[in-house]
Amino acid sequence: MKNSGADGAMVFEPGYLEAEKGDTVKFVMTDPAHNSVSEVVPEGAESWSGAINKEITVTLDAEGVYVYKCTPHAPLNMAGVIKVGEPTNYDEAKAAVEKLTAAAATNKDRLTDYFSQVK
């Protein structure tokens, strides 16, 4: 969770990640005033809501696509995508990406670029 990174301002690095079922992902706060909150998770997976300025570790319990955001910086399209195994909830995840992108004031292509890597 960074104020500035390879993909511009207000980013998760990496913004797209492929993982295996059962893996854990730790969201590390590099700069203050960020969090990680799930927007959509596959059926059978637990959603998460990290506190501002706190790291959070998430276990990826189900195959599918996980879309997440930073609550205070969602208008800047600070969001990301994790794919675990088969994208079982592709349509639901795509709708979430479209909703977040439509609401974003800047970085309009970032999240759709991440999601385009889901195969």
N, CA and C atoms as an extended XYZ file, in Angstrom:
357
Properties=species:S:1:pos:R:3:atomname:S:1:resname:S:1:resid:I:1 pbc="F F F"
N         0.863       -1.155        0.000 N   MET     1
C         0.000        0.000        0.000 CA  MET     1
C         0.911        1.220        0.000 C   MET     1
N         0.914        1.906       -1.145 N   LYS     2
C         1.889        2.969       -1.350 CA  LYS     2
C         1.240        4.232       -1.906 C   LYS     2
N         1.832        5.374       -1.570 N   ASN     3
C         1.388        6.636       -2.151 CA  ASN     3
C         1.806        6.756       -3.609 C   ASN     3
N         2.932        6.145       -3.954 N   SER     4
C         3.439        6.217       -5.320 CA  SER     4
C         4.216        4.946       -5.632 C   SER     4
N         4.010        4.432       -6.843 N   GLY     5
C         4.704        3.212       -7.240 CA  GLY     5
C         4.837        3.123       -8.743 C   GLY     5
N         5.171        1.958       -9.225 N   ALA     6
C         5.405        1.747      -10.655 CA  ALA     6
C         4.175        2.059      -11.504 C   ALA     6
N         2.979        1.883      -10.944 N   ASP     7
C         1.745        2.137      -11.694 CA  ASP     7
C         1.128        3.495      -11.385 C   ASP     7
N         1.886        4.388      -10.741 N   GLY     8
C         1.389        5.736      -10.480 CA  GLY     8
C         1.118        5.992       -9.013 C   GLY     8
N         0.226        6.948       -8.775 N   ALA     9
C        -0.103        7.365       -7.413 CA  ALA     9
C        -1.145        6.436       -6.799 C   ALA     9
N        -1.046        6.251       -5.498 N   MET    10
C        -1.994        5.468       -4.705 CA  MET    10
C        -2.185        4.072       -5.296 C   MET    10
N        -1.238        3.182       -4.971 N   VAL    11
C        -1.219        1.848       -5.576 CA  VAL    11
C        -0.976        0.743       -4.558 C   VAL    11
N        -1.451       -0.422       -4.926 N   PHE    12
C        -1.026       -1.666       -4.295 CA  PHE    12
C         0.051       -2.238       -5.208 C   PHE    12
N         1.113       -2.753       -4.633 N   GLU    13
C         2.142       -3.417       -5.440 CA  GLU    13
C         2.394       -4.803       -4.895 C   GLU    13
N         2.187       -5.820       -5.699 N   PRO    14
C         1.685       -5.736       -7.072 CA  PRO    14
C         0.179       -5.496       -7.089 C   PRO    14
N        -0.314       -4.943       -8.169 N   GLY    15
C        -1.753       -4.702       -8.312 CA  GLY    15
C        -2.494       -5.923       -8.816 C   GLY    15
N        -1.763       -6.836       -9.451 N   TYR    16
C        -2.337       -8.104       -9.901 CA  TYR    16
C        -1.442       -9.220       -9.394 C   TYR    16
N        -2.066      -10.239       -8.844 N   LEU    17
C        -1.325      -11.347       -8.260 CA  LEU    17
C        -2.044      -12.653       -8.569 C   LEU    17
N        -1.278      -13.684       -8.898 N   GLU    18
C        -1.827      -15.033       -9.015 CA  GLU    18
C        -1.316      -15.841       -7.836 C   GLU    18
N        -2.225      -16.583       -7.202 N   ALA    19
C        -1.879      -17.353       -6.006 CA  ALA    19
C        -2.555      -18.718       -6.074 C   ALA    19
N        -2.192      -19.560       -5.133 N   GLU    20
C        -2.786      -20.890       -5.019 CA  GLU    20
C        -3.781      -20.901       -3.860 C   GLU    20
N        -4.780      -21.750       -3.962 N   LYS    21
C        -5.749      -21.916       -2.882 CA  LYS    21
C        -4.997      -22.256       -1.599 C   LYS    21
N        -5.324      -21.543       -0.515 N   GLY    22
C        -4.676      -21.752        0.773 CA  GLY    22
C        -3.510      -20.817        1.037 C   GLY    22
N        -3.038      -20.108        0.003 N   ASP    23
C        -1.955      -19.134        0.201 CA  ASP    23
C        -2.435      -17.981        1.070 C   ASP    23
N        -1.488      -17.305        1.685 N   THR    24
C        -1.801      -16.086        2.425 CA  THR    24
C        -1.147      -14.904        1.729 C   THR    24
N        -1.812      -13.766        1.815 N   VAL    25
C        -1.302      -12.514        1.267 CA  VAL    25
C        -1.274      -11.509        2.407 C   VAL    25
N        -0.139      -10.869        2.576 N   LYS    26
C         0.004       -9.844        3.605 CA  LYS    26
C         0.032       -8.480        2.930 C   LYS    26
N        -0.916       -7.632        3.292 N   PHE    27
C        -0.961       -6.265        2.796 CA  PHE    27
C        -0.127       -5.410        3.743 C   PHE    27
N         0.998       -4.925        3.241 N   VAL    28
C         1.964       -4.178        4.042 CA  VAL    28
C         1.814       -2.694        3.745 C   VAL    28
N         1.684       -1.912        4.793 N   MET    29
C         1.535       -0.476        4.641 CA  MET    29
C         2.918        0.165        4.536 C   MET    29
N         3.254        0.665        3.360 N   THR    30
C         4.516        1.373        3.163 CA  THR    30
C         4.355        2.841        3.528 C   THR    30
N         3.213        3.413        3.178 N   ASP    31
C         2.897        4.809        3.486 CA  ASP    31
C         1.620        4.846        4.322 C   ASP    31
N         1.420        5.895        5.128 N   PRO    32
C         0.244        5.960        6.008 CA  PRO    32
C        -1.056        6.247        5.254 C   PRO    32
N        -2.149        6.027        5.962 N   ALA    33
C        -3.510        6.372        5.530 CA  ALA    33
C        -4.083        5.413        4.489 C   ALA    33
N        -3.678        4.146        4.534 N   HIS    34
C        -4.205        3.142        3.609 CA  HIS    34
C        -4.807        1.965        4.379 C   HIS    34
N        -5.636        1.202        3.677 N   ASN    35
C        -6.139       -0.071        4.187 CA  ASN    35
C        -6.425       -0.988        3.004 C   ASN    35
N        -6.847       -2.188        3.289 N   SER    36
C        -7.254       -3.140        2.254 CA  SER    36
C        -8.600       -3.721        2.661 C   SER    36
N        -9.568       -3.592        1.759 N   VAL    37
C       -10.928       -4.069        2.000 CA  VAL    37
C       -11.375       -4.843        0.765 C   VAL    37
N       -11.896       -6.034        0.975 N   SER    38
C       -12.373       -6.810       -0.176 CA  SER    38
C       -13.636       -6.175       -0.744 C   SER    38
N       -13.706       -6.161       -2.050 N   GLU    39
C       -14.893       -5.679       -2.764 CA  GLU    39
C       -15.729       -6.872       -3.228 C   GLU    39
N       -15.062       -7.912       -3.711 N   VAL    40
C       -15.740       -9.150       -4.097 CA  VAL    40
C       -14.766      -10.305       -3.859 C   VAL    40
N       -15.310      -11.405       -3.352 N   VAL    41
C       -14.520      -12.624       -3.136 CA  VAL    41
C       -15.326      -13.801       -3.685 C   VAL    41
N       -14.658      -14.899       -4.028 N   PRO    42
C       -15.382      -16.070       -4.537 CA  PRO    42
C       -16.275      -16.699       -3.464 C   PRO    42
N       -17.243      -17.464       -3.915 N   GLU    43
C       -18.095      -18.207       -2.987 CA  GLU    43
C       -17.223      -19.111       -2.127 C   GLU    43
N       -17.476      -19.094       -0.826 N   GLY    44
C       -16.716      -19.913        0.111 CA  GLY    44
C       -15.511      -19.217        0.710 C   GLY    44
N       -15.191      -18.031        0.219 N   ALA    45
C       -14.055      -17.267        0.751 CA  ALA    45
C       -14.553      -16.236        1.755 C   ALA    45
N       -13.679      -15.876        2.678 N   GLU    46
C       -14.015      -14.844        3.656 CA  GLU    46
C       -13.624      -13.477        3.129 C   GLU    46
N       -14.541      -12.523        3.278 N   SER    47
C       -14.210      -11.145        2.936 CA  SER    47
C       -13.332      -10.577        4.050 C   SER    47
N       -12.715       -9.439        3.796 N   TRP    48
C       -11.870       -8.813        4.814 CA  TRP    48
C       -12.040       -7.304        4.797 C   TRP    48
N       -11.714       -6.693        5.916 N   SER    49
C       -11.781       -5.240        6.049 CA  SER    49
C       -10.679       -4.803        6.998 C   SER    49
N        -9.558       -4.410        6.424 N   GLY    50
C        -8.422       -3.970        7.221 CA  GLY    50
C        -8.623       -2.550        7.731 C   GLY    50
N        -8.075       -2.280        8.886 N   ALA    51
C        -8.153       -0.943        9.472 CA  ALA    51
C        -7.139       -0.017        8.801 C   ALA    51
N        -7.446        1.254        8.809 N   ILE    52
C        -6.519        2.262        8.285 CA  ILE    52
C        -5.219        2.180        9.086 C   ILE    52
N        -4.102        2.254        8.379 N   ASN    53
C        -2.754        2.240        8.968 CA  ASN    53
C        -2.369        0.909        9.611 C   ASN    53
N        -3.054       -0.169        9.256 N   LYS    54
C        -2.740       -1.480        9.824 CA  LYS    54
C        -2.496       -2.493        8.710 C   LYS    54
N        -1.473       -3.313        8.899 N   GLU    55
C        -1.250       -4.423        7.977 CA  GLU    55
C        -2.318       -5.480        8.226 C   GLU    55
N        -2.604       -6.257        7.200 N   ILE    56
C        -3.574       -7.336        7.342 CA  ILE    56
C        -3.090       -8.521        6.504 C   ILE    56
N        -3.281       -9.716        7.043 N   THR    57
C        -2.944      -10.938        6.324 CA  THR    57
C        -4.236      -11.671        6.001 C   THR    57
N        -4.379      -12.067        4.750 N   VAL    58
C        -5.600      -12.692        4.251 CA  VAL    58
C        -5.260      -14.084        3.727 C   VAL    58
N        -6.054      -15.078        4.115 N   THR    59
C        -5.903      -16.428        3.575 CA  THR    59
C        -6.888      -16.601        2.430 C   THR    59
N        -6.385      -17.047        1.301 N   LEU    60
C        -7.189      -17.219        0.093 CA  LEU    60
C        -7.740      -18.644        0.082 C   LEU    60
N        -8.943      -18.794        0.643 N   ASP    61
C        -9.532      -20.110        0.901 CA  ASP    61
C       -10.260      -20.738       -0.277 C   ASP    61
N       -10.544      -19.970       -1.307 N   ALA    62
C       -11.351      -20.495       -2.410 CA  ALA    62
C       -10.777      -20.053       -3.750 C   ALA    62
N       -10.986      -20.880       -4.764 N   GLU    63
C       -10.592      -20.500       -6.119 CA  GLU    63
C       -11.506      -19.401       -6.628 C   GLU    63
N       -10.931      -18.507       -7.409 N   GLY    64
C       -11.712      -17.442       -8.018 CA  GLY    64
C       -10.938      -16.142       -8.035 C   GLY    64
N       -11.673      -15.061       -8.250 N   VAL    65
C       -11.075      -13.736       -8.357 CA  VAL    65
C       -11.461      -12.911       -7.133 C   VAL    65
N       -10.458      -12.300       -6.529 N   TYR    66
C       -10.631      -11.414       -5.384 CA  TYR    66
C       -10.334       -9.995       -5.861 C   TYR    66
N       -11.265       -9.082       -5.645 N   VAL    67
C       -11.059       -7.673       -5.983 CA  VAL    67
C       -11.087       -6.908       -4.669 C   VAL    67
N       -10.118       -6.029       -4.484 N   TYR    68
C       -10.002       -5.295       -3.223 CA  TYR    68
C        -9.647       -3.842       -3.499 C   TYR    68
N        -9.827       -3.006       -2.473 N   LYS    69
C        -9.578       -1.575       -2.623 CA  LYS    69
C        -9.040       -0.997       -1.326 C   LYS    69
N        -8.524        0.207       -1.434 N   CYS    70
C        -8.193        1.037       -0.278 CA  CYS    70
C        -9.376        1.986       -0.111 C   CYS    70
N       -10.061        1.916        1.004 N   THR    71
C       -11.289        2.688        1.183 CA  THR    71
C       -11.089        4.192        0.970 C   THR    71
N       -10.114        4.845        1.645 N   PRO    72
C       -10.006        6.288        1.444 CA  PRO    72
C        -9.526        6.690        0.048 C   PRO    72
N        -8.889        5.786       -0.665 N   HIS    73
C        -8.335        6.138       -1.976 CA  HIS    73
C        -9.021        5.413       -3.135 C   HIS    73
N       -10.185        4.845       -2.891 N   ALA    74
C       -10.951        4.220       -3.977 CA  ALA    74
C       -11.278        5.228       -5.086 C   ALA    74
N       -11.553        6.508       -4.766 N   PRO    75
C       -11.790        7.473       -5.848 CA  PRO    75
C       -10.576        7.678       -6.762 C   PRO    75
N        -9.402        7.266       -6.303 N   LEU    76
C        -8.189        7.345       -7.121 CA  LEU    76
C        -7.886        5.991       -7.766 C   LEU    76
N        -8.858        5.092       -7.698 N   ASN    77
C        -8.770        3.735       -8.244 CA  ASN    77
C        -7.616        2.947       -7.626 C   ASN    77
N        -7.422        3.143       -6.312 N   MET    78
C        -6.444        2.335       -5.587 CA  MET    78
C        -7.128        1.012       -5.265 C   MET    78
N        -6.893        0.038       -6.131 N   ALA    79
C        -7.551       -1.262       -6.029 CA  ALA    79
C        -6.668       -2.304       -6.697 C   ALA    79
N        -6.997       -3.562       -6.469 N   GLY    80
C        -6.195       -4.625       -7.049 CA  GLY    80
C        -6.991       -5.898       -7.247 C   GLY    80
N        -6.323       -6.873       -7.870 N   VAL    81
C        -6.957       -8.136       -8.239 CA  VAL    81
C        -6.027       -9.286       -7.873 C   VAL    81
N        -6.606      -10.319       -7.264 N   ILE    82
C        -5.885      -11.567       -7.011 CA  ILE    82
C        -6.679      -12.686       -7.682 C   ILE    82
N        -5.985      -13.509       -8.456 N   LYS    83
C        -6.618      -14.678       -9.077 CA  LYS    83
C        -6.063      -15.928       -8.408 C   LYS    83
N        -6.975      -16.762       -7.934 N   VAL    84
C        -6.607      -18.024       -7.292 CA  VAL    84
C        -7.208      -19.155       -8.118 C   VAL    84
N        -6.358      -19.935       -8.752 N   GLY    85
C        -6.842      -21.053       -9.566 CA  GLY    85
C        -7.730      -20.586      -10.702 C   GLY    85
N        -8.854      -21.265      -10.874 N   GLU    86
C        -9.802      -20.922      -11.935 CA  GLU    86
C       -10.638      -19.706      -11.526 C   GLU    86
N       -10.933      -18.804      -12.457 N   PRO    87
C       -11.718      -17.605      -12.140 CA  PRO    87
C       -13.219      -17.910      -12.066 C   PRO    87
N       -13.614      -18.653      -11.051 N   THR    88
C       -14.983      -19.159      -10.927 CA  THR    88
C       -16.038      -18.060      -10.839 C   THR    88
N       -15.675      -16.893      -10.360 N   ASN    89
C       -16.613      -15.780      -10.197 CA  ASN    89
C       -16.257      -14.623      -11.133 C   ASN    89
N       -15.798      -14.964      -12.322 N   TYR    90
C       -15.312      -13.967      -13.284 CA  TYR    90
C       -16.321      -12.841      -13.514 C   TYR    90
N       -17.578      -13.176      -13.786 N   ASP    91
C       -18.576      -12.154      -14.109 CA  ASP    91
C       -18.823      -11.211      -12.938 C   ASP    91
N       -18.906      -11.763      -11.737 N   GLU    92
C       -19.108      -10.932      -10.545 CA  GLU    92
C       -17.904      -10.017      -10.323 C   GLU    92
N       -16.710      -10.551      -10.498 N   ALA    93
C       -15.496       -9.749      -10.331 CA  ALA    93
C       -15.420       -8.661      -11.395 C   ALA    93
N       -15.771       -8.997      -12.624 N   LYS    94
C       -15.759       -8.003      -13.708 CA  LYS    94
C       -16.715       -6.863      -13.399 C   LYS    94
N       -17.897       -7.182      -12.882 N   ALA    95
C       -18.873       -6.150      -12.520 CA  ALA    95
C       -18.327       -5.246      -11.419 C   ALA    95
N       -17.630       -5.822      -10.450 N   ALA    96
C       -17.033       -5.022       -9.372 CA  ALA    96
C       -15.949       -4.102       -9.921 C   ALA    96
N       -15.136       -4.613      -10.829 N   VAL    97
C       -14.088       -3.800      -11.457 CA  VAL    97
C       -14.721       -2.645      -12.228 C   VAL    97
N       -15.774       -2.922      -12.970 N   GLU    98
C       -16.454       -1.872      -13.733 CA  GLU    98
C       -17.051       -0.818      -12.812 C   GLU    98
N       -17.630       -1.245      -11.689 N   LYS    99
C       -18.226       -0.313      -10.731 CA  LYS    99
C       -17.155        0.576      -10.097 C   LYS    99
N       -16.061       -0.020       -9.648 N   LEU   100
C       -14.976        0.765       -9.049 CA  LEU   100
C       -14.371        1.728      -10.068 C   LEU   100
N       -14.190        1.265      -11.292 N   THR   101
C       -13.603        2.099      -12.338 CA  THR   101
C       -14.519        3.268      -12.684 C   THR   101
N       -15.817        3.025      -12.765 N   ALA   102
C       -16.769        4.092      -13.081 CA  ALA   102
C       -16.788        5.167      -12.004 C   ALA   102
N       -16.576        4.768      -10.754 N   ALA   103
C       -16.604        5.717       -9.637 CA  ALA   103
C       -15.276        6.446       -9.442 C   ALA   103
N       -14.226        5.979      -10.088 N   ALA   104
C       -12.897        6.565       -9.896 CA  ALA   104
C       -12.771        7.888      -10.648 C   ALA   104
N       -12.100        8.836      -10.006 N   ALA   105
C       -11.855       10.137      -10.633 CA  ALA   105
C       -10.583       10.128      -11.471 C   ALA   105
N        -9.637        9.265      -11.111 N   THR   106
C        -8.359        9.200      -11.824 CA  THR   106
C        -7.939        7.743      -11.995 C   THR   106
N        -6.867        7.547      -12.717 N   ASN   107
C        -6.308        6.200      -12.934 CA  ASN   107
C        -7.355        5.236      -13.482 C   ASN   107
N        -8.154        5.713      -14.407 N   LYS   108
C        -9.306        4.964      -14.912 CA  LYS   108
C        -8.948        3.598      -15.499 C   LYS   108
N        -7.778        3.469      -16.113 N   ASP   109
C        -7.435        2.204      -16.764 CA  ASP   109
C        -6.734        1.209      -15.849 C   ASP   109
N        -6.281        1.653      -14.693 N   ARG   110
C        -5.427        0.801      -13.854 CA  ARG   110
C        -6.084       -0.530      -13.492 C   ARG   110
N        -7.255       -0.481      -12.890 N   LEU   111
C        -7.891       -1.709      -12.414 CA  LEU   111
C        -8.331       -2.593      -13.580 C   LEU   111
N        -8.823       -1.996      -14.653 N   THR   112
C        -9.201       -2.811      -15.809 CA  THR   112
C        -7.970       -3.471      -16.430 C   THR   112
N        -6.829       -2.794      -16.397 N   ASP   113
C        -5.586       -3.406      -16.879 CA  ASP   113
C        -5.207       -4.604      -16.016 C   ASP   113
N        -5.330       -4.461      -14.700 N   TYR   114
C        -5.045       -5.597      -13.819 CA  TYR   114
C        -5.995       -6.753      -14.125 C   TYR   114
N        -7.285       -6.430      -14.240 N   PHE   115
C        -8.287       -7.477      -14.450 CA  PHE   115
C        -8.113       -8.161      -15.804 C   PHE   115
N        -7.590       -7.452      -16.778 N   SER   116
C        -7.405       -8.046      -18.110 CA  SER   116
C        -6.422       -9.218      -18.082 C   SER   116
N        -5.654       -9.346      -17.016 N   GLN   117
C        -4.705      -10.450      -16.882 CA  GLN   117
C        -5.365      -11.744      -16.394 C   GLN   117
N        -6.611      -11.644      -15.940 N   VAL   118
C        -7.341      -12.825      -15.474 CA  VAL   118
C        -7.716      -13.655      -16.696 C   VAL   118
N        -7.259      -14.876      -16.731 N   LYS   119
C        -7.548      -15.772      -17.866 CA  LYS   119
C        -8.212      -17.035      -17.359 C   LYS   119
